[in-house]
């Protein structure tokens, strides 16, 4: 079969299919229809809480790329006392402070003698050598590759508790 014959067969099949199927209604011209809202990526509630802390206390919780500052010892309690004013629950504040103080950007700010800041951004103490060493330790531990957890072997039953053996 040559190309001409295939082309003719294709035309015949198309004509046959056209007569067998019902006529389509006339298509309307396309207009800009309102789009359905795409599913938004859910935002982590901790991120929202940190954002609220950054709005209320911009000097204490600076936005990236500004370096983080060492927080005053006890700042968590001050934040909890202002929970209603900030508009966050205690658990949300706790999670936000834990997340803020976890990570290399915060640990890099924990250098011996660096000033700690209160909620207004004022100096409130200094980072001790012990705190700086702990931050370096946490950072070093994060950089280490994780080791797979060994599977736990089933615990052997002591002979005196084994009912299959007679008691002496």
N, C-alpha and C positions, 0 to 999 in steps of 0.2 A: 504494500500500500504506500503510495507516494504522499507528499505533503499536500498536494492539491486535493486528493481524496480525503485526507484527514480533516482538512479545513472544511470541505463540503459536509462531511459527517457531523462535524462540530456544529455547523449552522443548522442542520436538520434537527439535531438533538435539542438545541437551544430553542428552536421554533416549536418543537413538540412540547417541551417543558413549559413554555410560555402559554400555550393553549390549554394545558391541563391544570395549571394552578389558577386560583381565583385572582382577579385583578386587585392590585394594591390600591388603597385609598391614596389620593393625591397627597404628597408630603407637604407639610406646612413649612414655610421658610423658618430657618432657625433664628431664634432670638436668644438673647442672653437670659437664661433661666437662672433663678437663684440657686446657688450651689448648696448642697447639704454640707453642714459643717463637718469638717474632718475630725476624726477622733483626736483630741489633743493628748499629747503625752502627759500622763499624770505627773505632777511635781511632788517630789518627796516633801512631806510635811516638815522635816527638819530644815530643809532648804528655805521653806517659807518662814520658819521661826527665826533662822539666822538673818534673813532679809529684814524682818521686823526689828531685830536687835540692831542691825546696821542703820535702820532709819532713826531709831530712838537714841542710839549712842554711836554716832559716826566716828568719833575720835577713838573709841575703845574697840569697835569692831569695824575696821576699815575694809573697804571693798578692794578686791584684787585689781590691779597689780601691786597696790600698796602693801608693804610688809606688815604682817601681823605683829601685834605688840604683846609682851608678856602681861597677863592679867593679874590683878591684885589678888593676893591670897584672901579667900572669903568673898570674892565677888559674886559667886553663885548665890550665897545667902542674900546679898543685896538685891540681886535680880529677882529672887523669889519673893522678897518683900514688895517689889514693884510689879508683881505679876498682873494685877488688875489694870494698872496704869499702862502697861505695855500691851495688854490684851492677849496674853498667853497663859496657858495653864502651867502648873508647876512641872509636870512631866515633859512638856514641850520645851521649857526653859532648860531643864536638866539635859535632855537629848541634844539641844542646840549647843550648850556649853561643852558637853563631851565631844561632840563632833568638831567644834571650833578648835579645841585644844588637842586634837588628834591629827597628826600629819606633819610632814616635813616643813611646810611653810610656818607653822607655829613653833615647831621644835627649833628651827633656825633662829628664832627670836630669843630663845632661852639661852642667853650667854651670861656668864658670871659678871655681875655688876650692872647688868642692863636694868633700866628702871621699869618697874611694874606700873600699870595704869589702873585708875579707878573708872567708874562709869562716866565721869566727865572728861576723862583723858588726862587727868592730873597724875603726877608721880605719887605712887603709894607703895614705897618699898623698893627693894632691889632683888634681883635673881641671885640666889646663893650658889656656891660652888656645887653643892649637893644637887640642887635643881638642874643646873647646867649638865652635870654628869649624867643624871637620869635622862634628860632629853637626848643627849648623844647616844646613850644606850638604846633608847627606844628607836631612834633613827637607824642605828646600826642593825638592830633586830629586824626592822622592816625591810632593809636592803638584802638580808640573807635569803637565799632561796628556801622555799618551804619544803620540809621533809614529809614524805607520805606517812600517815599514821600507821603503825604496825597493827595488824589484826589481833584482837585479844584471843588468847587460847582459852578453851573452855576450862573452867575451874574443876580440879579433881576433887572428888568427895573424900573427906578423911575416912580412914578405915573404920573408926568407931561409929560413924554415922551411916555407914553403908549397910542397908538392911539385908543384903545378900550374904554378908559374912556373919557367922554366929558370934555372939558376944562371948568374951572370955570370962 
